[in-house]
Amino acid sequence: MNVTFNKRDPIYLQVIQYFKRQIVSGEFDPGDEMPSRRQLANQLKINPNTVQRAYSEMEEQRLIYTEPNRPSRVTADPSVLSQLKREWLDQAVNTFVSAIDPIDIPLDDIVHLIEEKMHTRKKDTQ
């Protein structure tokens, strides 16, 4: 597990972001077992209470669930997963729009460029 923490955001929020990215990207599938809290704290070299806080937040957001005496698992709820993907996409689009806002470029050119980049990425990953 490779996580690089920044100094400006709380670590528990960065842990949540890491797992959201893993879920959205398909690295973690619905129903997959999460690392134990103690195991994750050891791997990331952070306080177990920080991991507990991150897991509690993810449970509140229904991203993971924990049954008594069982490991935590990624949700299989399609509405939660769909909402997470939409949230991730909205964040990316907002960042993109803010970055290109000062540039006077027609929307058709932007769409064409995005299509081109996505096509190139798909080729590169095959």
C-alpha positions, 0 to 999 in steps of 0.5 A: 500500500503506497500512500503519501501524506501531505501536511495540510490535510488531516491524515484520516481524510487522506486515508478516506480519499485513498480508499475512495480512489481505490473503490472508484478505480476498481482496485477494491471491488464491492464486498472486498475485505478491508485491511484490519485497523491495526494492520493498516495503522502498521502499514501506513505508520500512523496512529490506530485511532486515526485509522479508526476515525477514517473507518468510522467516517467511511461507515457513516458514508456507507462506503464500508460496513462491518458486521460483528466479529467480521472484517470490514468490507467495501459496500456492494450497494449500487446507489452508494457506489454510483454516488461515489463515482459521481462525486469523484467525477464532479470533483475532477470536472470542477478542477478541470473547469477552474483550470481552463476557465481563463482560456478562451476555447470553444466547448467543441474543441475541449470535448474533442481534446478530451475524447482524443486523450481518453482514446490515447489512454485506452491505447496505452493501457492495452 
